[in-house]
Amino acid sequence: MDARDKQVLRSHRLELGAEVLVEGLVLQYLYQEGVLTENHVQEIKAQATGLRKTMLLLDILPSRGPKAFDAFLDSLQEFPWKTACVPLLDQCKPVQSLSHVGLLSSENVATLH
């Protein structure tokens, strides 16, 4: 992960930590994409609270290679809430570029703006 991506994660850490990012598809998507190992998933799930799980995920991501950040942003598209995610997505990559991975329909892209 490059320095800019690490800085973006760091600057949005509290906002993202307030959301329970590890429940649902985020962990499974990151595992599927090879960003997280099975050991990472187990270690994160073993944490006592959603906040601790999310913070551990945010601690692990910067060391997981160049595609970790983009995969993380893509995983956020699966959530029904957008409060903390939209500013992060808008800052990091054009929303239109996410539609090519099949995680955003053209209808959803319109609702994000």
Order of alpha helices (4+ residues) and beta strands (2+ residues): alpha-alpha-alpha-alpha-alpha-alpha-alpha-alpha-alpha
